[in-house]
Amino acid sequence: MVAANASNSFYATTPIYYVNAKPHLGHAYTTIVGDALCRWQRLLGKDVHFLTGTDEHGLKIQQAADAAGMAPREFVDSIAPLFADAWRKLDISNDDFIRTTEDRHRIGVQHLLQACYDSGDIELDTYRGLYCVACEAYYVEDDLVSGNCPIHKRPVEHVEEENYFFRLSRYGDRLLDWYAKHPGAIVPEHRMNEVIGFIKQGLLDFSISRTSFSWGIPLPWDSKHITYVWFDALANYITAIGYGVDDAAFSSRWPVDYHLIGKDIIRFHCVYWPAMLMSAGIEPPHGWAVGGWLLVGGEKMSKTTGNVVNPLDLIDESREDGVGVDGFRYYVLADTPYGADGDFTYEGLIGRYNSDLANNLGNLLSRVATVVGKKCDGVGPAPRADSPLADAARSAVAETMARWADVQPSRALEATWQLIRATNAYLEANEPWKAEPGAHVDNVMGDALEALRIVAILASPAIPRTAQIVWDRIGLSGSVADRRVPDDVAWGGYPGGTTVVKGDPLFPRKS
Ligand SMILES: [Zn+2]
């Protein structure tokens, strides 16, 4: 085994998204979770590398390109930028964006294939089976629902061809041993049990090549065979960081800390992928964070069912239901515990926006800025070391840190919002707006400003734009993203003496 990443690095990935469709809510969900997690790790001072990208090869793409009257390359070049553009609009802070049609990827994939071939785990054989073109996946009879693909609910094809196979069947015991030594590698825990159960059923070899289409990466030792889906797609996680090209860069990042994946691709990521890596002499991932599906009307979003939600519509503030980038990011992160299925509804989106953002956070900033403007000449007083809010802040910080460490953004935000609620309650109990200017008002407002300062840092992974606005309005300089946890969220960091600005409402209420 090679490679062990330095403890101060943090590497996380999203799946690469297949370019047969435009970016939708499901893509945005995993990508926003990954982004927020990486932003949190940056606050911890980690050297973060966040990777996303697009999966651009395969029969389905070749067919889609044919249907559009385009060459495959031209077709994928027209779709991939839609993803990069969507992520920019959603403030996704990815450090890299890999496309599987890039040279660096082809070189790395061929390197990986050769390593597994040299270890004797890739062999030529005849494949006979049931194949769903839409999934680009083979099924066994038991997987089918009324004879149809369980995901697309359409008929599968009987296929027979000469393929190279990866001998996954040799890896059952090695995978079980590895997982026994790495409890907690998969979160949430019940997904680990699912993976172990799947391995214990006995593993089948899987096909890794095709001769029936040409849009893909040829096998290095037999170029009439094109690499079929998994060796091409999964390999992006290593090819993007230099595998096969730059060993030093690769070993500084690998093993990945978390692959963020949806529950539907767990088998490929948690069984096939570590076996492929072991075969090539590469250490398996440190972790996988498995999310549920964000359903729409109880169904998985798909072109076939016609329930596709475009996240870019929801952030358009000129629309009645547009909630801005942070409103959307917050909903996605806060509304569904990561790992469980969520159900996207417009009512839910607006409800979260009004309760947590407009009424809690927006209202807190507005109250504080108004009172400081009226009673403190617009200059923020310093907090008290023995403030009644200090304990609430300490427990919010501890809980927020623990929940991000568990990859539970919804619970981390709940912990952060406890401090917002405690601060609003503190203001209501003390009613500084009714008091004459003086020590009482200064004490209360200094404490509230300090709570807002801490909230801005803790909430910044989820709502980066808003966190910076709060930071600026309470008179702090620099970028909130450059703060460090835990040092900068210790009680007492607000200096006092800075100008506090009221500004427009952070989150105008939606009806
Ligand atoms: Zn299918």
Residues whose N, C-alpha, C, O or C-beta is under 5 A from the ligand:
A	BS01	ZN	C132 A134 C135 C149 I151 H152
